[in-house]
Amino acid sequence: MDWLAIGAVVTVGLMVGVELSVAFVVNPIFDRLPEDAGVLARSDGARLLGRTMPVWYIGPLLLSIAMAVLRPDAADAAWAAAGLLTASVVMSIALLVPINDRSKTWTPESVPADWREQRSRWDRLHVVRVAMIVAAFVVLTAAAVD
């Protein structure tokens, strides 16, 4: 049994599940809450997920790289998955983290006038990031079953 491939696929698959949930379940629920509650929920989510994101994104990336290096038969697909995961990390740091860092401090009393636009921009960028990690999951799974 190839434990590295299993670990990589399961880890990326879990990441996909959580990120899909954030995009299409959790944030839409937060957005339907009364305004103050929605701001507080987004702010709390930004703090919680902001602490876990470095490990959450770097771990699967490292597993994909390890698979590319240690499984020559699957190297091309594993490198492709690693490239997609790298792009998601770069995108996160450059585009999503700055919005997330601002939203961590939001309260109903201190929320900026453009908070809805910032929230919408984060949501749109997050969907693009989710598409990248879904693609990485598909490619990595193909590499694992090769």
C-alpha positions as protocol buffer text, in pm:
chain_id: "A"
residue {
  index: 1
  type: MET
  ca { x: 0 y: 0 z: 0 }
}
residue {
  index: 2
  type: ASP
  ca { x: 127 y: 347 z: -88 }
}
residue {
  index: 3
  type: TRP
  ca { x: 73 y: 536 z: 237 }
}
residue {
  index: 4
  type: LEU
  ca { x: 220 y: 859 z: 100 }
}
residue {
  index: 5
  type: ALA
  ca { x: -29 y: 869 z: -187 }
}
residue {
  index: 6
  type: ILE
  ca { x: -317 y: 781 z: 46 }
}
residue {
  index: 7
  type: GLY
  ca { x: -210 y: 1049 z: 294 }
}
residue {
  index: 8
  type: ALA
  ca { x: -171 y: 1311 z: 23 }
}
residue {
  index: 9
  type: VAL
  ca { x: -507 y: 1236 z: -138 }
}
residue {
  index: 10
  type: VAL
  ca { x: -693 y: 1222 z: 194 }
}
residue {
  index: 11
  type: THR
  ca { x: -532 y: 1545 z: 317 }
}
residue {
  index: 12
  type: VAL
  ca { x: -607 y: 1737 z: -3 }
}
residue {
  index: 13
  type: GLY
  ca { x: -955 y: 1585 z: -13 }
}
residue {
  index: 14
  type: LEU
  ca { x: -1028 y: 1703 z: 340 }
}
residue {
  index: 15
  type: MET
  ca { x: -903 y: 2049 z: 249 }
}
residue {
  index: 16
  type: VAL
  ca { x: -1133 y: 2053 z: -54 }
}
residue {
  index: 17
  type: GLY
  ca { x: -1429 y: 1950 z: 160 }
}
residue {
  index: 18
  type: VAL
  ca { x: -1370 y: 2220 z: 419 }
}
residue {
  index: 19
  type: GLU
  ca { x: -1308 y: 2493 z: 163 }
}
residue {
  index: 20
  type: LEU
  ca { x: -1616 y: 2395 z: -39 }
}
residue {
  index: 21
  type: SER
  ca { x: -1814 y: 2406 z: 284 }
}
residue {
  index: 22
  type: VAL
  ca { x: -1684 y: 2754 z: 365 }
}
residue {
  index: 23
  type: ALA
  ca { x: -1767 y: 2878 z: 15 }
}
residue {
  index: 24
  type: PHE
  ca { x: -2108 y: 2723 z: -34 }
}
residue {
  index: 25
  type: VAL
  ca { x: -2247 y: 2651 z: 315 }
}
residue {
  index: 26
  type: VAL
  ca { x: -2086 y: 2843 z: 603 }
}
residue {
  index: 27
  type: ASN
  ca { x: -2043 y: 3189 z: 450 }
}
residue {
  index: 28
  type: PRO
  ca { x: -2389 y: 3190 z: 287 }
}
residue {
  index: 29
  type: ILE
  ca { x: -2536 y: 3103 z: 629 }
}
residue {
  index: 30
  type: PHE
  ca { x: -2334 y: 3385 z: 789 }
}
residue {
  index: 31
  type: ASP
  ca { x: -2460 y: 3623 z: 520 }
}
residue {
  index: 32
  type: ARG
  ca { x: -2824 y: 3541 z: 605 }
}
residue {
  index: 33
  type: LEU
  ca { x: -2774 y: 3625 z: 973 }
}
residue {
  index: 34
  type: PRO
  ca { x: -2883 y: 3967 z: 1097 }
}
residue {
  index: 35
  type: GLU
  ca { x: -2614 y: 4220 z: 1004 }
}
residue {
  index: 36
  type: ASP
  ca { x: -2438 y: 4243 z: 1343 }
}
residue {
  index: 37
  type: ALA
  ca { x: -2436 y: 3865 z: 1386 }
}
residue {
  index: 38
  type: GLY
  ca { x: -2306 y: 3815 z: 1032 }
}
residue {
  index: 39
  type: VAL
  ca { x: -2020 y: 4058 z: 1088 }
}
residue {
  index: 40
  type: LEU
  ca { x: -1930 y: 3889 z: 1416 }
}
residue {
  index: 41
  type: ALA
  ca { x: -1948 y: 3541 z: 1259 }
}
residue {
  index: 42
  type: ARG
  ca { x: -1725 y: 3641 z: 968 }
}
residue {
  index: 43
  type: SER
  ca { x: -1481 y: 3808 z: 1207 }
}
residue {
  index: 44
  type: ASP
  ca { x: -1462 y: 3503 z: 1432 }
}
residue {
  index: 45
  type: GLY
  ca { x: -1424 y: 3274 z: 1131 }
}
residue {
  index: 46
  type: ALA
  ca { x: -1139 y: 3491 z: 1002 }
}
residue {
  index: 47
  type: ARG
  ca { x: -958 y: 3463 z: 1335 }
}
residue {
  index: 48
  type: LEU
  ca { x: -1005 y: 3087 z: 1368 }
}
residue {
  index: 49
  type: LEU
  ca { x: -925 y: 2997 z: 1010 }
}
residue {
  index: 50
  type: GLY
  ca { x: -643 y: 3251 z: 996 }
}
residue {
  index: 51
  type: ARG
  ca { x: -459 y: 3054 z: 1264 }
}
residue {
  index: 52
  type: THR
  ca { x: -501 y: 2720 z: 1090 }
}
residue {
  index: 53
  type: MET
  ca { x: -450 y: 2820 z: 728 }
}
residue {
  index: 54
  type: PRO
  ca { x: -69 y: 2805 z: 716 }
}
residue {
  index: 55
  type: VAL
  ca { x: -67 y: 2438 z: 821 }
}
residue {
  index: 56
  type: TRP
  ca { x: -388 y: 2366 z: 631 }
}
residue {
  index: 57
  type: TYR
  ca { x: -237 y: 2477 z: 298 }
}
residue {
  index: 58
  type: ILE
  ca { x: 134 y: 2397 z: 342 }
}
residue {
  index: 59
  type: GLY
  ca { x: 79 y: 2038 z: 465 }
}
residue {
  index: 60
  type: PRO
  ca { x: -97 y: 1914 z: 150 }
}
residue {
  index: 61
  type: LEU
  ca { x: 151 y: 2103 z: -66 }
}
residue {
  index: 62
  type: LEU
  ca { x: 443 y: 1928 z: 106 }
}
residue {
  index: 63
  type: LEU
  ca { x: 274 y: 1590 z: 71 }
}
residue {
  index: 64
  type: SER
  ca { x: 221 y: 1653 z: -301 }
}
residue {
  index: 65
  type: ILE
  ca { x: 587 y: 1748 z: -342 }
}
residue {
  index: 66
  type: ALA
  ca { x: 694 y: 1439 z: -149 }
}
residue {
  index: 67
  type: MET
  ca { x: 478 y: 1227 z: -375 }
}
residue {
  index: 68
  type: ALA
  ca { x: 631 y: 1390 z: -684 }
}
residue {
  index: 69
  type: VAL
  ca { x: 981 y: 1322 z: -556 }
}
residue {
  index: 70
  type: LEU
  ca { x: 928 y: 972 z: -415 }
}
residue {
  index: 71
  type: ARG
  ca { x: 693 y: 831 z: -679 }
}
residue {
  index: 72
  type: PRO
  ca { x: 861 y: 876 z: -1019 }
}
residue {
  index: 73
  type: ASP
  ca { x: 569 y: 695 z: -1186 }
}
residue {
  index: 74
  type: ALA
  ca { x: 334 y: 969 z: -1065 }
}
residue {
  index: 75
  type: ALA
  ca { x: 575 y: 1262 z: -1071 }
}
residue {
  index: 76
  type: ASP
  ca { x: 418 y: 1462 z: -1356 }
}
residue {
  index: 77
  type: ALA
  ca { x: 69 y: 1461 z: -1207 }
}
residue {
  index: 78
  type: ALA
  ca { x: 197 y: 1514 z: -852 }
}
residue {
  index: 79
  type: TRP
  ca { x: 406 y: 1812 z: -968 }
}
residue {
  index: 80
  type: ALA
  ca { x: 98 y: 1952 z: -1144 }
}
residue {
  index: 81
  type: ALA
  ca { x: -101 y: 1917 z: -822 }
}
residue {
  index: 82
  type: ALA
  ca { x: 182 y: 2080 z: -628 }
}
residue {
  index: 83
  type: GLY
  ca { x: 184 y: 2366 z: -878 }
}
residue {
  index: 84
  type: LEU
  ca { x: -188 y: 2422 z: -833 }
}
residue {
  index: 85
  type: LEU
  ca { x: -153 y: 2410 z: -455 }
}
residue {
  index: 86
  type: THR
  ca { x: 139 y: 2653 z: -473 }
}
residue {
  index: 87
  type: ALA
  ca { x: -74 y: 2890 z: -681 }
}
residue {
  index: 88
  type: SER
  ca { x: -349 y: 2865 z: -416 }
}
residue {
  index: 89
  type: VAL
  ca { x: -98 y: 2951 z: -141 }
}
residue {
  index: 90
  type: VAL
  ca { x: 39 y: 3249 z: -336 }
}
residue {
  index: 91
  type: MET
  ca { x: -312 y: 3368 z: -414 }
}
residue {
  index: 92
  type: SER
  ca { x: -409 y: 3331 z: -49 }
}
residue {
  index: 93
  type: ILE
  ca { x: -113 y: 3531 z: 77 }
}
residue {
  index: 94
  type: ALA
  ca { x: -137 y: 3802 z: -188 }
}
residue {
  index: 95
  type: LEU
  ca { x: -514 y: 3848 z: -214 }
}
residue {
  index: 96
  type: LEU
  ca { x: -719 y: 3675 z: 54 }
}
residue {
  index: 97
  type: VAL
  ca { x: -506 y: 3715 z: 368 }
}
residue {
  index: 98
  type: PRO
  ca { x: -507 y: 4098 z: 355 }
}
residue {
  index: 99
  type: ILE
  ca { x: -889 y: 4100 z: 348 }
}
residue {
  index: 100
  type: ASN
  ca { x: -900 y: 3830 z: 614 }
}
residue {
  index: 101
  type: ASP
  ca { x: -662 y: 4025 z: 838 }
}
residue {
  index: 102
  type: ARG
  ca { x: -884 y: 4332 z: 818 }
}
residue {
  index: 103
  type: SER
  ca { x: -1203 y: 4136 z: 881 }
}
residue {
  index: 104
  type: LYS
  ca { x: -1059 y: 3972 z: 1195 }
}
residue {
  index: 105
  type: THR
  ca { x: -1097 y: 4301 z: 1376 }
}
residue {
  index: 106
  type: TRP
  ca { x: -1447 y: 4387 z: 1261 }
}
residue {
  index: 107
  type: THR
  ca { x: -1719 y: 4447 z: 1515 }
}
residue {
  index: 108
  type: PRO
  ca { x: -2063 y: 4593 z: 1450 }
}
residue {
  index: 109
  type: GLU
  ca { x: -1929 y: 4924 z: 1582 }
}
residue {
  index: 110
  type: SER
  ca { x: -1605 y: 4926 z: 1380 }
}
residue {
  index: 111
  type: VAL
  ca { x: -1701 y: 4760 z: 1053 }
}
residue {
  index: 112
  type: PRO
  ca { x: -1587 y: 4975 z: 757 }
}
residue {
  index: 113
  type: ALA
  ca { x: -1838 y: 5127 z: 518 }
}
residue {
  index: 114
  type: ASP
  ca { x: -1721 y: 4898 z: 235 }
}
residue {
  index: 115
  type: TRP
  ca { x: -1731 y: 4576 z: 438 }
}
residue {
  index: 116
  type: ARG
  ca { x: -1986 y: 4415 z: 206 }
}
residue {
  index: 117
  type: GLU
  ca { x: -1764 y: 4480 z: -96 }
}
residue {
  index: 118
  type: GLN
  ca { x: -1461 y: 4339 z: 88 }
}
residue {
  index: 119
  type: ARG
  ca { x: -1663 y: 4034 z: 191 }
}
residue {
  index: 120
  type: SER
  ca { x: -1785 y: 3983 z: -166 }
}
residue {
  index: 121
  type: ARG
  ca { x: -1433 y: 4017 z: -307 }
}
residue {
  index: 122
  type: TRP
  ca { x: -1302 y: 3761 z: -56 }
}
residue {
  index: 123
  type: ASP
  ca { x: -1586 y: 3524 z: -148 }
}
residue {
  index: 124
  type: ARG
  ca { x: -1517 y: 3554 z: -523 }
}
residue {
  index: 125
  type: LEU
  ca { x: -1144 y: 3500 z: -475 }
}
residue {
  index: 126
  type: HIS
  ca { x: -1212 y: 3207 z: -245 }
}
residue {
  index: 127
  type: VAL
  ca { x: -1421 y: 3035 z: -514 }
}
residue {
  index: 128
  type: VAL
  ca { x: -1127 y: 3068 z: -755 }
}
residue {
  index: 129
  type: ARG
  ca { x: -898 y: 2922 z: -489 }
}
residue {
  index: 130
  type: VAL
  ca { x: -1142 y: 2636 z: -430 }
}
residue {
  index: 131
  type: ALA
  ca { x: -1141 y: 2560 z: -803 }
}
residue {
  index: 132
  type: MET
  ca { x: -761 y: 2539 z: -792 }
}
residue {
  index: 133
  type: ILE
  ca { x: -754 y: 2299 z: -500 }
}
residue {
  index: 134
  type: VAL
  ca { x: -1033 y: 2087 z: -651 }
}
residue {
  index: 135
  type: ALA
  ca { x: -823 y: 2060 z: -968 }
}
residue {
  index: 136
  type: ALA
  ca { x: -519 y: 1970 z: -755 }
}
residue {
  index: 137
  type: PHE
  ca { x: -724 y: 1702 z: -580 }
}
residue {
  index: 138
  type: VAL
  ca { x: -835 y: 1549 z: -910 }
}
residue {
  index: 139
  type: VAL
  ca { x: -482 y: 1548 z: -1052 }
}
residue {
  index: 140
  type: LEU
  ca { x: -331 y: 1413 z: -730 }
}
residue {
  index: 141
  type: THR
  ca { x: -592 y: 1138 z: -713 }
}
residue {
  index: 142
  type: ALA
  ca { x: -510 y: 1042 z: -1072 }
}
residue {
  index: 143
  type: ALA
  ca { x: -142 y: 1032 z: -976 }
}
residue {
  index: 144
  type: ALA
  ca { x: -216 y: 812 z: -677 }
}
residue {
  index: 145
  type: VAL
  ca { x: -406 y: 550 z: -874 }
}
residue {
  index: 146
  type: ASP
  ca { x: -153 y: 535 z: -1157 }
}
